Amino acid sequence: MRLLVTGGAGYLGSELVRSAAHAGWAVRGTWWTRQPALEAEWVHADIRDEQAMRRAAEGVDVVVHTAYRQRDDAWSTNVDGSRAVARAARGVRLVHLSSDIVFSGERGHYREEDEPAPVNDYGRSKAEAERVVRAEHPDALIARTSLLYGGLEPGPQEQLARAGSTFFVDEIRSPVAVGDLADALLELAARDIGGILHLGGADDVSRYDLALLLGADPARIEAARTTPDRAPDVSLDSSRARALLASRLRGVREVLGRG
Protein backbone atom coordinates (compact mmCIF):
# COMPACT_ATOMS: atom_id res chain seq x y z
CA MET A 1 0.00 0.00 0.00
CA ARG A 2 1.22 3.48 -0.89
CA LEU A 3 0.57 6.37 1.49
CA LEU A 4 0.88 10.14 1.16
CA VAL A 5 1.12 12.14 4.40
CA THR A 6 0.68 15.90 4.06
CA GLY A 7 2.63 17.81 6.67
CA GLY A 8 4.91 14.81 6.97
CA ALA A 9 7.57 16.80 8.82
CA GLY A 10 5.16 17.97 11.53
CA TYR A 11 4.60 16.47 14.97
CA LEU A 12 1.84 14.06 13.95
CA GLY A 13 3.00 13.74 10.36
CA SER A 14 6.50 12.59 11.26
CA GLU A 15 5.12 10.02 13.71
CA LEU A 16 2.78 8.76 11.00
CA VAL A 17 5.57 8.56 8.42
CA ARG A 18 7.76 6.65 10.87
CA SER A 19 4.99 4.25 11.92
CA ALA A 20 3.82 3.63 8.36
CA ALA A 21 7.31 2.83 7.11
CA HIS A 22 7.83 0.44 10.03
CA ALA A 23 4.50 -1.25 9.18
CA GLY A 24 5.55 -1.83 5.57
CA TRP A 25 3.77 1.03 3.79
CA ALA A 26 5.49 2.79 0.91
CA VAL A 27 5.47 6.32 2.31
CA ARG A 28 5.59 9.71 0.62
CA GLY A 29 5.36 12.96 2.58
CA THR A 30 4.91 16.61 1.76
CA TRP A 31 6.71 19.40 3.57
CA TRP A 32 6.78 23.16 3.20
CA THR A 33 8.57 25.03 6.00
CA ARG A 34 10.32 22.34 8.04
CA GLN A 35 12.97 20.13 6.41
CA PRO A 36 12.18 16.44 7.08
CA ALA A 37 14.70 14.31 8.95
CA LEU A 38 13.10 10.91 8.32
CA GLU A 39 13.86 8.50 5.52
CA ALA A 40 10.96 8.60 3.05
CA GLU A 41 10.07 9.92 -0.38
CA TRP A 42 9.66 13.68 0.16
CA VAL A 43 7.86 16.28 -1.93
CA HIS A 44 8.33 20.00 -1.23
CA ALA A 45 4.88 21.40 -1.94
CA ASP A 46 2.42 24.05 -0.81
CA ILE A 47 -0.78 22.17 0.00
CA ARG A 48 -2.81 25.10 -1.34
CA ASP A 49 -1.42 24.41 -4.83
CA GLU A 50 -3.86 21.91 -6.33
CA GLN A 51 -1.60 20.93 -9.21
CA ALA A 52 1.32 20.34 -6.86
CA MET A 53 -0.90 18.18 -4.67
CA ARG A 54 -2.12 16.19 -7.67
CA ARG A 55 1.49 15.42 -8.52
CA ALA A 56 2.22 14.50 -4.91
CA ALA A 57 -0.78 12.15 -4.76
CA GLU A 58 -0.02 10.43 -8.07
CA GLY A 59 0.14 6.67 -7.66
CA VAL A 60 -0.80 6.49 -3.96
CA ASP A 61 -3.65 4.48 -2.45
CA VAL A 62 -4.33 6.65 0.60
CA VAL A 63 -3.84 10.30 1.53
CA VAL A 64 -3.73 11.30 5.20
CA HIS A 65 -4.00 15.08 5.48
CA THR A 66 -2.34 16.29 8.68
CA ALA A 67 -1.01 19.70 7.55
CA TYR A 68 -2.54 22.78 9.18
CA ARG A 69 -1.75 26.21 10.57
CA GLN A 70 -3.03 27.54 13.87
CA ARG A 71 -2.14 31.21 13.49
CA ASP A 72 -0.47 32.75 10.43
CA ASP A 73 -2.29 31.89 7.19
CA ALA A 74 -4.64 29.63 9.17
CA TRP A 75 -7.70 30.17 6.99
CA SER A 76 -5.82 29.85 3.71
CA THR A 77 -3.86 26.77 4.79
CA ASN A 78 -6.68 25.00 6.61
CA VAL A 79 -9.52 25.74 4.19
CA ASP A 80 -7.95 26.33 0.78
CA GLY A 81 -5.29 23.71 1.47
CA SER A 82 -7.84 21.11 2.54
CA ARG A 83 -9.88 21.82 -0.58
CA ALA A 84 -6.84 21.32 -2.82
CA VAL A 85 -5.85 18.10 -1.03
CA ALA A 86 -9.40 16.72 -1.22
CA ARG A 87 -9.57 17.40 -4.94
CA ALA A 88 -6.15 15.84 -5.49
CA ALA A 89 -7.23 12.75 -3.54
CA ARG A 90 -10.34 12.03 -5.61
CA GLY A 91 -10.33 8.39 -6.58
CA VAL A 92 -8.22 7.30 -3.59
CA ARG A 93 -8.92 7.03 0.12
CA LEU A 94 -8.68 10.29 2.11
CA VAL A 95 -8.31 10.65 5.88
CA HIS A 96 -8.61 14.30 6.92
CA LEU A 97 -7.44 15.39 10.38
CA SER A 98 -9.67 17.81 12.23
CA SER A 99 -9.93 19.13 15.78
CA ASP A 100 -12.02 19.21 18.92
CA ILE A 101 -11.88 23.02 18.64
CA VAL A 102 -14.73 22.92 16.10
CA PHE A 103 -17.06 22.74 19.14
CA SER A 104 -18.25 25.55 21.42
CA GLY A 105 -17.20 23.84 24.63
CA GLU A 106 -20.46 24.51 26.39
CA ARG A 107 -21.01 20.94 27.57
CA GLY A 108 -18.22 18.56 26.50
CA HIS A 109 -18.20 14.85 25.72
CA TYR A 110 -19.04 15.65 22.10
CA ARG A 111 -20.21 12.93 19.75
CA GLU A 112 -19.69 12.77 15.99
CA GLU A 113 -23.24 13.91 15.21
CA ASP A 114 -23.01 17.07 17.34
CA GLU A 115 -23.01 20.28 15.29
CA PRO A 116 -19.79 22.32 15.21
CA ALA A 117 -20.04 25.79 16.76
CA PRO A 118 -16.49 27.17 17.01
CA VAL A 119 -15.77 30.23 19.13
CA ASN A 120 -12.49 31.41 17.55
CA ASP A 121 -10.93 31.88 14.12
CA TYR A 122 -8.88 28.69 14.26
CA GLY A 123 -11.95 26.63 15.14
CA ARG A 124 -13.93 28.30 12.37
CA SER A 125 -11.20 27.48 9.85
CA LYS A 126 -11.19 23.81 10.90
CA ALA A 127 -14.99 23.59 10.76
CA GLU A 128 -14.99 25.12 7.29
CA ALA A 129 -12.22 22.73 6.22
CA GLU A 130 -14.45 19.83 7.24
CA ARG A 131 -17.28 21.28 5.13
CA VAL A 132 -15.15 21.69 1.99
CA VAL A 133 -13.65 18.20 2.37
CA ARG A 134 -17.12 16.65 2.58
CA ALA A 135 -18.15 18.61 -0.51
CA GLU A 136 -15.06 17.73 -2.56
CA HIS A 137 -14.53 14.14 -1.37
CA PRO A 138 -17.80 12.71 0.04
CA ASP A 139 -16.19 9.36 0.93
CA ALA A 140 -13.46 10.92 3.07
CA LEU A 141 -13.00 10.04 6.71
CA ILE A 142 -12.83 13.14 8.92
CA ALA A 143 -10.92 12.26 12.09
CA ARG A 144 -11.33 14.76 14.92
CA THR A 145 -8.69 14.61 17.60
CA SER A 146 -7.35 16.57 20.56
CA LEU A 147 -4.05 17.65 22.11
CA LEU A 148 -1.07 15.46 21.17
CA TYR A 149 1.89 14.48 23.33
CA GLY A 150 4.36 11.66 23.86
CA GLY A 151 6.46 11.73 20.69
CA LEU A 152 10.15 10.88 20.39
CA GLU A 153 10.91 14.59 20.71
CA PRO A 154 9.08 16.98 23.07
CA GLY A 155 5.98 18.29 21.33
CA PRO A 156 4.16 21.60 21.83
CA GLN A 157 2.40 20.42 25.00
CA GLU A 158 5.61 19.20 26.65
CA GLN A 159 7.40 22.40 25.65
CA LEU A 160 4.70 24.59 27.18
CA ALA A 161 4.66 22.53 30.36
CA ARG A 162 8.42 22.75 30.78
CA ALA A 163 8.63 26.45 29.96
CA GLY A 164 6.03 27.46 32.53
CA SER A 165 2.96 29.37 31.45
CA THR A 166 -0.70 30.03 32.20
CA PHE A 167 -2.96 26.98 31.89
CA PHE A 168 -6.74 26.87 32.04
CA VAL A 169 -8.39 24.83 34.76
CA ASP A 170 -11.75 24.77 32.93
CA GLU A 171 -10.50 23.95 29.41
CA ILE A 172 -11.15 20.22 29.23
CA ARG A 173 -9.60 18.15 26.45
CA SER A 174 -9.10 14.47 25.57
CA PRO A 175 -5.33 14.36 24.94
CA VAL A 176 -4.03 11.43 22.93
CA ALA A 177 -0.52 10.01 22.64
CA VAL A 178 0.77 10.80 19.16
CA GLY A 179 1.89 7.19 18.65
CA ASP A 180 -1.57 5.87 19.55
CA LEU A 181 -3.14 8.30 17.10
CA ALA A 182 -0.72 7.31 14.32
CA ASP A 183 -1.53 3.62 14.86
CA ALA A 184 -5.27 4.35 14.74
CA LEU A 185 -4.91 6.42 11.57
CA LEU A 186 -2.94 3.68 9.80
CA GLU A 187 -5.59 1.16 10.77
CA LEU A 188 -8.29 3.47 9.43
CA ALA A 189 -6.28 4.19 6.27
CA ALA A 190 -6.54 0.50 5.39
CA ARG A 191 -10.28 0.29 6.08
CA ASP A 192 -13.30 1.52 4.13
CA ILE A 193 -14.76 3.83 6.77
CA GLY A 194 -16.05 7.30 5.90
CA GLY A 195 -17.87 10.12 7.66
CA ILE A 196 -16.71 11.59 10.97
CA LEU A 197 -14.89 9.75 13.74
CA HIS A 198 -13.60 11.04 17.08
CA LEU A 199 -10.10 9.94 18.09
CA GLY A 200 -9.48 11.31 21.56
CA GLY A 201 -7.65 9.73 24.46
CA ALA A 202 -9.55 7.91 27.19
CA ASP A 203 -8.96 10.58 29.89
CA ASP A 204 -10.64 14.00 29.86
CA VAL A 205 -8.36 16.44 31.69
CA SER A 206 -7.91 20.19 32.03
CA ARG A 207 -5.03 21.97 30.34
CA TYR A 208 -3.70 22.73 33.82
CA ASP A 209 -3.77 19.08 34.92
CA LEU A 210 -2.22 18.00 31.62
CA ALA A 211 0.68 20.36 32.18
CA LEU A 212 1.26 18.80 35.61
CA LEU A 213 1.06 15.29 34.17
CA LEU A 214 3.66 16.28 31.57
CA GLY A 215 6.05 17.36 34.29
CA ALA A 216 5.36 21.08 34.79
CA ASP A 217 6.72 22.60 38.01
CA PRO A 218 3.63 23.75 39.96
CA ALA A 219 5.59 26.77 41.17
CA ARG A 220 6.21 27.94 37.61
CA ILE A 221 2.71 27.65 36.13
CA GLU A 222 -0.40 29.71 36.74
CA ALA A 223 -3.99 28.48 36.87
CA ALA A 224 -6.57 30.60 35.04
CA ARG A 225 -10.07 30.39 33.63
CA THR A 226 -10.96 30.50 29.94
CA THR A 227 -11.80 33.72 28.10
CA PRO A 228 -14.70 34.04 25.61
CA ASP A 229 -12.44 33.21 22.64
CA ARG A 230 -11.50 29.83 24.12
CA ALA A 231 -13.87 26.89 24.20
CA PRO A 232 -13.97 25.44 27.74
CA ASP A 233 -15.00 21.76 27.61
CA VAL A 234 -14.38 20.22 24.18
CA SER A 235 -13.77 16.69 25.44
CA LEU A 236 -14.57 14.03 22.84
CA ASP A 237 -16.70 10.93 23.08
CA SER A 238 -14.55 8.42 21.20
CA SER A 239 -16.58 5.33 22.03
CA ARG A 240 -17.38 4.71 18.37
CA ALA A 241 -13.68 4.54 17.49
CA ARG A 242 -12.95 2.24 20.42
CA ALA A 243 -15.62 -0.15 19.19
CA LEU A 244 -14.20 -0.11 15.65
CA LEU A 245 -10.46 -0.23 16.20
CA ALA A 246 -7.95 -2.76 17.38
CA SER A 247 -5.58 0.16 18.12
CA ARG A 248 -5.97 1.59 21.62
CA LEU A 249 -6.46 5.29 22.34
CA ARG A 250 -5.14 5.25 25.88
CA GLY A 251 -5.72 7.84 28.56
CA VAL A 252 -2.89 10.19 29.47
CA ARG A 253 -2.61 8.77 32.99
CA GLU A 254 -2.07 5.25 31.65
CA VAL A 255 0.45 6.41 29.07
CA LEU A 256 2.47 8.36 31.61
CA GLY A 257 2.11 5.72 34.35
CA ARG A 258 0.30 8.07 36.68
CA GLY A 259 -3.12 6.49 36.76
Secondary structure as GFF3:
##gff-version 3
##sequence-region A 1 259
A	DSSP	beta_strand	2	6	.	.	.	ID=ss1
A	DSSP	alpha_helix	11	22	.	.	.	ID=ss2
A	DSSP	beta_strand	26	31	.	.	.	ID=ss3
A	DSSP	beta_strand	41	44	.	.	.	ID=ss4
A	DSSP	alpha_helix	50	57	.	.	.	ID=ss5
A	DSSP	beta_strand	62	65	.	.	.	ID=ss6
A	DSSP	alpha_helix	74	75	.	.	.	ID=ss7
A	DSSP	pi_helix	76	80	.	.	.	ID=ss8
A	DSSP	alpha_helix	81	88	.	.	.	ID=ss9
A	DSSP	beta_strand	93	99	.	.	.	ID=ss10
A	DSSP	three_ten_helix	100	102	.	.	.	ID=ss11
A	DSSP	alpha_helix	121	136	.	.	.	ID=ss12
A	DSSP	beta_strand	141	145	.	.	.	ID=ss13
A	DSSP	beta_strand	148	149	.	.	.	ID=ss14
A	DSSP	alpha_helix	156	163	.	.	.	ID=ss15
A	DSSP	beta_strand	166	168	.	.	.	ID=ss16
A	DSSP	beta_strand	172	173	.	.	.	ID=ss17
A	DSSP	beta_strand	176	177	.	.	.	ID=ss18
A	DSSP	alpha_helix	178	189	.	.	.	ID=ss19
A	DSSP	beta_strand	195	199	.	.	.	ID=ss20
A	DSSP	beta_strand	205	206	.	.	.	ID=ss21
A	DSSP	alpha_helix	207	213	.	.	.	ID=ss22
A	DSSP	three_ten_helix	218	220	.	.	.	ID=ss23
A	DSSP	beta_strand	222	224	.	.	.	ID=ss24
A	DSSP	alpha_helix	239	244	.	.	.	ID=ss25
A	DSSP	alpha_helix	252	255	.	.	.	ID=ss26
###
